[in-house]
Amino acid sequence: MWNASVVKRNGALYMRTLAKSEFSNCSFELLVPVSSIAKNLLPTFLISIGTGLLLMVTTILLSTYVTKKRLRELKELSVDLGKFHRKDLTRRYIVENNDEVGQVKRAINSMLHVIDDLVKSEYEHKIKLQQNQIFEQDLAMRYLKNQINPHFLYNTLETIRITAALNHDKVTANMLMQLVTFYRRGSRAESALVPLEDEFVTLKAYLNLMHYRYEGLHYEFQIEKSLNKVEIPNFILQPLVENSLFHGFKNRGYQGNITIKANQKDGYIFIYIIDDGMGMSEECIRELNQTDGTFDANIQRERSGRHIGIQNVKARFHIFYREKGGIHFENNALGGCTVVIKMLPEIVETDGLKSGGK
């Protein structure tokens, strides 16, 4: 076994290595002067120190260069961003490296992409809103064109009604009263929204007139009283009921029953117009349901004169409720058709259109 240690002999230091035999009492001792070892190791030590210093200096210089380069790139990027203009949303920075500067440029590109998408989305939303408002104004103008001096008409009808009453013609007097009620309430263009009970009064007046003409036509209302004050777009229900009568009872001499229900469920108000007529073809149902209420000039031109009343109703309905409501047509088990109107208790607030707005 070998043992190494430093010993002092004759005033000098030696590296002593001692080995003892495992088989006898013999031992071997090797003494090497420490000065000789140091003399032989000095060049290697100096080379190691020099190499270490050289590497340290090189590392410092390289780090300083890289840091200055990146700081310069970041400064240039900062100055460039300081001159940023809204017209530059489509510009993108070229990412050459995956270092810190490259990551910052990539993050800025991603941010610019998101901002550009948001601006486009907002712009498209405003354009769509303006188109809807123009379409709503167009609907109002069409409606107003159908009013020929309404006050004169109402006064004249009222005069005829009074004359009929004086002549003891109660049926004619009642018909005229229903007609005046229908037109007075249905043609109120000054208010975009009316209480649900007012809309039902208008609808009852219309159905009473239809019943006078077709005695075999009967109707029933099943309305939750708590919904009477809920506001709804003016003159929405009558075109839907008229559509049901036309498709369901026209070929049957307008003989049948129609039921109007209204209830509230899961935070929504549902209005059902149910008839036991002849129903509608699948093609007609599909076409009515494809009209989602959004404004599309091409679709409007294509469908001009076809289901125009339903198109107008769904377009006006969409303006107030957006995707939070809808009007759906389906055939029912009675053999007739059911119109399902789904709406919120309050309208979805939009620019320029608020509850009770004019």
VENNORRA-V262805 format. One line per field, one symbol per residue. ss: DSSP state (H for helix, E for strand, - for the rest). phi: phi as a letter, one per 40 degrees, with the letter a starting at -180 (. if undefined). A space follows every 50 residues. Layout:
BEGIN
ss=???
phi=???
END
This chain:
BEGIN
ss=-EEEEEEEE--EEEEEEEEE------EEEEEEEHHHHHHHHHHHHHHHHH HHHHHHHHHHHHHHHHHHHHHHHHHHHHHHHH---HHHHH---------H HHHHHHHHHHHHHHHHHHHHHHHHHHHHHHHHHHHHHHHHHHHHH----H HHHHHHHHHHHHHHHH---HHHHHHHHHHHHHHHHH------EEEHHHHH HHHHHHHHHHHHH---EEEEEEE-HHH---EEE---HHHHHHHHHHHHHH HH---EEEEEEEEEE--EEEEEEEE------HHHHHHHHH------HHHH HH-----HHHHHHHHHHHHHHHHH-EEEEEE-----EEEEEEEE-----E --E-----
phi=.bbbabbbbfgbcbcbbbbbccbaccabbbbbcccccccccddccccccc ccccccccccccccccccccccccccccccccccbccccccbccccbccc ccccccccdcccccccccccccccccccccccccccccccccccccbbfd cccccccccccccccccgccccccccccccdcccccbcccbcbbcccccc cdcccccccccccbcccbbabbbccccdcccadcfccdccccccccccbd cbgfbibbbbbaabafgbbbbbbbbbccgbccccccccccccgccadccc cccdgbfcccdcccccccdcbfccaabbbacbccgbbbbbbbaccbcccb cgbbdgcb
END
